[in-house]
Amino acid sequence: MREKLTEKILTVQARKRGGIALKFTSPGMDGMPDRLVLMPGGRMAFVEVKAPGRKPRPLQESRHSMLRRLGFRVYVLDSREQIGGILDEIQSS
């Protein structure tokens, strides 16, 4: 499944649960995750969307580590089957 389609399904599923999955861009800071997922109750996480079997680039890994050190959840999503579990974790955190 293509990365764009996985990203679209994530946004639809987040919306069905009462949340939003915003496209996240950070000018001047390459390597940041693709989506900022905001769920009811103030729950949030960053999601990096990759094509099936693809891994984040080293710069992306570095940004993910930085965000995790700051206390944020960061997920790498590379298949449609992961979406429900990721959203469940975000909602329960």
ZITADA-V987002 format. One record per run of one state. SS is the DSSP state (H for helix, E for strand, C for the rest). FROM is the first residue (numbers start at 1). TO is the last residue. If there is no record, write none. Layout:
BEGIN
ss: (SS:SS)
from: (FROM:FROM)
to: (TO:TO)
END
This chain:
BEGIN
ss: (C:H:C:E:C:E:C:E:C:H:C:E:C:H:C)
from: (1:3:17:20:24:35:40:43:50:58:70:74:78:80:93)
to: (2:16:19:23:34:39:42:49:57:69:73:77:79:92:93)
END
